[in-house]
Structure formats: structure tokens, C-alpha cells
């Protein structure tokens, strides 16, 4: 029951939650740019600040797009599929 209350609390303050998340993301990018040693990076793009964050985000976007495509390509069926 407490989880439902937490979700309701956060949903009522959605703008503040989004701002906090963007602030944390910015803080992580600054920490990555200033404090993380990139001397032993394997490729040149790994030296860019927030490369792995951007890479992970784009990977998630690709997974979501692919799963939606699979769903609309035939996995999703009507609710009355077995009634016929």
C-alpha cells in the first residue's frame, strides 16, 4: 500500500521529479567529465563525456522501437481471438 502512495505522491509532483532527474543527469555528466580517468579507454569515443550514458539511452530506445514493431507485426491479437 505504501508503494501506491509513493507513486501517487510522485505523480502529483511530476515537474519536480523531472527537474530532479535532469539535475542528477547533469551532475553525473559533470562528474564524468571532470573526475573519471579516461586514459585507459579502448576507443576514442569512450573519451567523450557521458558516452556510455548516451549509448545506453540509445540502446533502450532501439529496444523499445523493436519491441513495438514486433508487437504490431503480429504478436498482439484481438481480445476475442479464442471466441471464434
N, CA and C atoms as a LAMMPS dump frame, in Angstrom:
ITEM: TIMESTEP
0
ITEM: NUMBER OF ATOMS
252
ITEM: BOX BOUNDS ff ff ff
-5.0000000000000000e+02 5.0000000000000000e+02
-5.0000000000000000e+02 5.0000000000000000e+02
-5.0000000000000000e+02 5.0000000000000000e+02
ITEM: ATOMS id mol type element x y z
1 1 1 N 0.819 -1.187 0
2 1 2 C 0 0 0
3 1 3 C 0.868 1.259 0
4 2 1 N 2.022 1.19 0.644
5 2 2 C 2.895 2.357 0.689
6 2 3 C 3.457 2.676 -0.694
7 3 1 N 3.653 1.649 -1.533
8 3 2 C 4.154 1.881 -2.879
9 3 3 C 3.139 2.663 -3.702
10 4 1 N 1.872 2.356 -3.546
11 4 2 C 0.818 3.085 -4.251
12 4 3 C 0.805 4.548 -3.812
13 5 1 N 0.984 4.784 -2.517
14 5 2 C 1.031 6.153 -2.009
15 5 3 C 2.25 6.898 -2.548
16 6 1 N 3.389 6.216 -2.64
17 6 2 C 4.595 6.83 -3.189
18 6 3 C 4.403 7.196 -4.655
19 7 1 N 3.81 6.297 -5.43
20 7 2 C 3.568 6.576 -6.848
21 7 3 C 2.624 7.766 -6.997
22 8 1 N 1.581 7.816 -6.191
23 8 2 C 0.664 8.952 -6.226
24 8 3 C 1.35 10.252 -5.839
25 9 1 N 2.194 10.203 -4.82
26 9 2 C 2.938 11.383 -4.381
27 9 3 C 3.843 11.902 -5.502
28 10 1 N 4.578 10.993 -6.151
29 10 2 C 5.478 11.398 -7.23
30 10 3 C 4.712 11.871 -8.459
31 11 1 N 3.579 11.247 -8.738
32 11 2 C 2.775 11.64 -9.898
33 11 3 C 2.214 13.051 -9.706
34 12 1 N 1.868 13.39 -8.485
35 12 2 C 1.347 14.732 -8.208
36 12 3 C 2.422 15.804 -8.329
37 13 1 N 3.673 15.425 -8.233
38 13 2 C 4.791 16.361 -8.323
39 13 3 C 5.696 16.003 -9.494
40 14 1 N 5.094 15.744 -10.656
41 14 2 C 5.829 15.248 -11.812
42 14 3 C 6.875 16.238 -12.316
43 15 1 N 6.554 17.523 -12.352
44 15 2 C 7.519 18.518 -12.837
45 15 3 C 8.76 18.558 -11.946
46 16 1 N 8.561 18.464 -10.641
47 16 2 C 9.706 18.472 -9.718
48 16 3 C 10.538 17.215 -9.896
49 17 1 N 9.893 16.075 -10.103
50 17 2 C 10.619 14.819 -10.305
51 17 3 C 11.453 14.89 -11.584
52 18 1 N 10.88 15.435 -12.65
53 18 2 C 11.609 15.56 -13.917
54 18 3 C 12.795 16.498 -13.749
55 19 1 N 12.599 17.615 -13.058
56 19 2 C 13.707 18.553 -12.843
57 19 3 C 14.817 17.923 -12.014
58 20 1 N 14.456 17.169 -10.997
59 20 2 C 15.461 16.489 -10.173
60 20 3 C 16.234 15.472 -11.003
61 21 1 N 15.544 14.734 -11.854
62 21 2 C 16.222 13.739 -12.7
63 21 3 C 17.175 14.408 -13.682
64 22 1 N 16.743 15.518 -14.294
65 22 2 C 17.642 16.237 -15.199
66 22 3 C 18.832 16.821 -14.439
67 23 1 N 18.609 17.298 -13.227
68 23 2 C 19.708 17.808 -12.412
69 23 3 C 20.721 16.717 -12.079
70 24 1 N 20.217 15.539 -11.713
71 24 2 C 21.118 14.415 -11.431
72 24 3 C 21.881 13.994 -12.679
73 25 1 N 21.214 13.985 -13.827
74 25 2 C 21.884 13.645 -15.077
75 25 3 C 22.994 14.641 -15.378
76 26 1 N 22.709 15.931 -15.219
77 26 2 C 23.736 16.956 -15.431
78 26 3 C 24.9 16.802 -14.471
79 27 1 N 24.594 16.512 -13.213
80 27 2 C 25.641 16.295 -12.223
81 27 3 C 26.515 15.095 -12.59
82 28 1 N 25.894 14.028 -13.034
83 28 2 C 26.662 12.849 -13.438
84 28 3 C 27.544 13.133 -14.647
85 29 1 N 27.059 13.944 -15.584
86 29 2 C 27.874 14.297 -16.75
87 29 3 C 29.074 15.143 -16.322
88 30 1 N 28.86 16.075 -15.412
89 30 2 C 29.974 16.909 -14.925
90 30 3 C 30.992 16.051 -14.178
91 31 1 N 30.515 15.149 -13.316
92 31 2 C 31.42 14.261 -12.581
93 31 3 C 32.193 13.374 -13.555
94 32 1 N 31.507 12.862 -14.585
95 32 2 C 32.168 12.019 -15.578
96 32 3 C 33.225 12.807 -16.342
97 33 1 N 32.92 14.045 -16.678
98 33 2 C 33.864 14.861 -17.452
99 33 3 C 35.078 15.272 -16.628
100 34 1 N 34.888 15.505 -15.331
101 34 2 C 35.981 16.052 -14.524
102 34 3 C 36.745 15.02 -13.706
103 35 1 N 36.071 13.997 -13.209
104 35 2 C 36.704 13.118 -12.233
105 35 3 C 37.061 11.719 -12.749
106 36 1 N 36.433 11.278 -13.812
107 36 2 C 36.681 9.921 -14.282
108 36 3 C 37.916 9.91 -15.18
109 37 1 N 38.851 9.007 -14.871
110 37 2 C 40.085 8.873 -15.646
111 37 3 C 39.784 8.138 -16.95
112 38 1 N 40.043 8.789 -18.061
113 38 2 C 39.753 8.201 -19.373
114 38 3 C 41.039 7.82 -20.111
115 39 1 N 42.113 7.709 -19.394
116 39 2 C 43.4 7.41 -20.007
117 39 3 C 43.433 5.998 -20.596
118 40 1 N 42.71 5.076 -19.986
119 40 2 C 42.746 3.688 -20.432
120 40 3 C 41.533 3.306 -21.278
121 41 1 N 40.914 4.277 -21.93
122 41 2 C 39.769 3.994 -22.787
123 41 3 C 40.23 3.199 -23.999
124 42 1 N 39.389 2.289 -24.46
125 42 2 C 39.757 1.425 -25.581
126 42 3 C 39.598 2.121 -26.929
127 43 1 N 38.611 2.989 -27.057
128 43 2 C 38.377 3.697 -28.312
129 43 3 C 38.304 5.197 -28.044
130 44 1 N 38.342 5.976 -29.121
131 44 2 C 38.332 7.433 -28.986
132 44 3 C 36.986 7.944 -28.475
133 45 1 N 35.885 7.294 -28.863
134 45 2 C 34.577 7.791 -28.436
135 45 3 C 34.357 7.587 -26.948
136 46 1 N 35.067 6.651 -26.331
137 46 2 C 34.93 6.439 -24.891
138 46 3 C 35.506 7.597 -24.083
139 47 1 N 36.281 8.433 -24.72
140 47 2 C 36.845 9.6 -24.034
141 47 3 C 35.849 10.748 -23.961
142 48 1 N 34.751 10.685 -24.717
143 48 2 C 33.728 11.73 -24.681
144 48 3 C 32.969 11.671 -23.36
145 49 1 N 32.651 12.826 -22.78
146 49 2 C 31.852 12.817 -21.549
147 49 3 C 30.463 12.242 -21.813
148 50 1 N 30.009 11.398 -20.922
149 50 2 C 28.67 10.795 -20.961
150 50 3 C 28.462 9.87 -22.146
151 51 1 N 29.523 9.337 -22.734
152 51 2 C 29.359 8.443 -23.882
153 51 3 C 28.528 7.231 -23.517
154 52 1 N 28.834 6.583 -22.4
155 52 2 C 28.122 5.356 -22.051
156 52 3 C 26.677 5.63 -21.647
157 53 1 N 26.406 6.789 -21.114
158 53 2 C 25.024 7.157 -20.8
159 53 3 C 24.217 7.33 -22.077
160 54 1 N 24.78 8.02 -23.035
161 54 2 C 24.105 8.219 -24.317
162 54 3 C 23.958 6.887 -25.039
163 55 1 N 24.987 6.065 -25.021
164 55 2 C 24.946 4.755 -25.659
165 55 3 C 23.85 3.884 -25.049
166 56 1 N 23.758 3.873 -23.731
167 56 2 C 22.718 3.092 -23.051
168 56 3 C 21.331 3.613 -23.356
169 57 1 N 21.16 4.942 -23.389
170 57 2 C 19.856 5.526 -23.71
171 57 3 C 19.438 5.153 -25.119
172 58 1 N 20.346 5.278 -26.081
173 58 2 C 20.007 4.92 -27.46
174 58 3 C 19.717 3.432 -27.597
175 59 1 N 20.421 2.594 -26.837
176 59 2 C 20.134 1.165 -26.847
177 59 3 C 18.733 0.878 -26.337
178 60 1 N 18.32 1.564 -25.275
179 60 2 C 16.954 1.396 -24.741
180 60 3 C 15.919 1.851 -25.75
181 61 1 N 16.178 2.97 -26.426
182 61 2 C 15.245 3.456 -27.441
183 61 3 C 15.109 2.43 -28.563
184 62 1 N 16.219 1.844 -28.999
185 62 2 C 16.171 0.823 -30.052
186 62 3 C 15.386 -0.409 -29.605
187 63 1 N 15.57 -0.827 -28.363
188 63 2 C 14.828 -1.978 -27.846
189 63 3 C 13.334 -1.678 -27.807
190 64 1 N 12.953 -0.479 -27.387
191 64 2 C 11.541 -0.113 -27.333
192 64 3 C 10.945 -0.082 -28.729
193 65 1 N 11.636 0.511 -29.687
194 65 2 C 11.125 0.578 -31.059
195 65 3 C 10.993 -0.821 -31.644
196 66 1 N 11.995 -1.682 -31.435
197 66 2 C 11.936 -3.041 -31.969
198 66 3 C 10.801 -3.839 -31.328
199 67 1 N 10.593 -3.692 -30.032
200 67 2 C 9.526 -4.448 -29.378
201 67 3 C 8.153 -3.953 -29.814
202 68 1 N 7.996 -2.666 -30.04
203 68 2 C 6.729 -2.156 -30.557
204 68 3 C 6.491 -2.69 -31.976
205 69 1 N 7.536 -2.725 -32.779
206 69 2 C 7.393 -3.238 -34.141
207 69 3 C 6.985 -4.707 -34.118
208 70 1 N 7.655 -5.506 -33.277
209 70 2 C 7.281 -6.913 -33.154
210 70 3 C 5.843 -7.066 -32.676
211 71 1 N 5.447 -6.229 -31.737
212 71 2 C 4.086 -6.297 -31.216
213 71 3 C 3.051 -6.01 -32.276
214 72 1 N 3.277 -4.978 -33.066
215 72 2 C 2.316 -4.62 -34.102
216 72 3 C 2.425 -5.527 -35.321
217 73 1 N 3.518 -6.246 -35.459
218 73 2 C 3.702 -7.134 -36.617
219 73 3 C 2.963 -8.458 -36.461
220 74 1 N 2.397 -8.735 -35.316
221 74 2 C 1.638 -9.966 -35.213
222 74 3 C 1.546 -10.578 -33.84
223 75 1 N 2.324 -10.11 -32.898
224 75 2 C 2.261 -10.679 -31.555
225 75 3 C 0.973 -10.251 -30.868
226 76 1 N 0.573 -8.989 -31.046
227 76 2 C -0.659 -8.511 -30.425
228 76 3 C -1.849 -9.014 -31.241
229 77 1 N -2.839 -9.562 -30.548
230 77 2 C -4.043 -10.034 -31.218
231 77 3 C -5.266 -9.428 -30.551
232 78 1 N -6.393 -9.662 -31.153
233 78 2 C -7.639 -9.17 -30.574
234 78 3 C -7.923 -9.899 -29.272
235 79 1 N -8.716 -9.278 -28.399
236 79 2 C -9.062 -9.908 -27.134
237 79 3 C -10.017 -11.076 -27.325
238 80 1 N -10.799 -11.047 -28.387
239 80 2 C -11.749 -12.121 -28.635
240 80 3 C -11.18 -13.177 -29.6
241 81 1 N -9.896 -13.349 -29.607
242 81 2 C -9.224 -14.259 -30.524
243 81 3 C -9.729 -15.69 -30.356
244 82 1 N -9.94 -16.14 -29.126
245 82 2 C -10.343 -17.519 -28.882
246 82 3 C -11.856 -17.729 -28.941
247 83 1 N -12.625 -16.65 -29.046
248 83 2 C -14.067 -16.764 -29.058
249 83 3 C -14.613 -17.292 -30.38
250 84 1 N -13.845 -17.19 -31.436
251 84 2 C -14.342 -17.601 -32.766
252 84 3 C -14.363 -19.097 -32.959
